Amino acid sequence: MKKIVLFLADGFEEAEAITPANTWSNLAFVFIGIFIFFKFKSQLKLNPLLKFIPISAIIIGICSFVYHASYSLELLFLDNTSMFLLSAFIISINIKRLMNANKKIFCTLYSFSFLFLIVLMFIFKGFSGSVLFVLFYIFGISLEIIIKKRKNDIQNYKYFFLMLGCQASAAIFWLLDQQDIICDPQNHFLQGHIFWHFFNAISIFFLYKHYELYFKQKRL
């Protein structure tokens, strides 16, 4: 970690943020969260569970912002746990859909999933929290296939596939950044990693729109 930090901070020793580009790009999550709150106020009022998505986006943006600005171990914990908010939501809302469960059961599932991920992170210390997030996120998304076959409670999957497309794009840029293909230590404003943040932030918007369709169809 120290070696990476020194590389990314090349020529920026006096900076307040160790990785400036990776820091400011997290504001995309905050923007998406605030945008959803203001743009879809009526839907959020009708379906309060949808508020979990913009709230998670804002928290992810803030926690990742402060982590990339410092790269401290304590803030890495916050960065990882903030991501768990989203994977816990996806798992819980999809189980709710399968079970036709009420809000109380959803909240119980959500709390359990979130705490379970944190416990796993402490148990498997050699395992990155990001890896746990991805594994449980994939599990939550995989439930969508089961729901589609059994219940078909969302007719239009365009937002779901747009979300997956954004996440695939994010993963490509993450790999390019990891391989130092799009990673210039002298450029403190444009790095491959920022596109990882941008595309993931946009994917949260499409995630919201996908579940909004579920709640709309549920009222019909």
HELIX and SHEET records of a PDB file:
HELIX    1   1 LYS A    2  LEU A    8  1                                   7    
HELIX    2   2 PRO A   20  TRP A   24  1                                   5    
HELIX    3   3 LEU A   27  LYS A   39  1                                  13    
HELIX    4   4 LYS A   41  LEU A   46  1                                   6    
HELIX    5   5 PRO A   48  LYS A   51  5                                   4    
HELIX    6   6 PHE A   52  SER A   70  1                                  19    
HELIX    7   7 LEU A   73  MET A   99  1                                  27    
HELIX    8   8 LYS A  103  ILE A  123  1                                  21    
HELIX    9   9 GLY A  129  ARG A  150  1                                  22    
HELIX   10  10 LYS A  158  GLN A  178  1                                  21    
HELIX   11  11 GLY A  192  ARG A  219  1                                  28    
END                                                                             
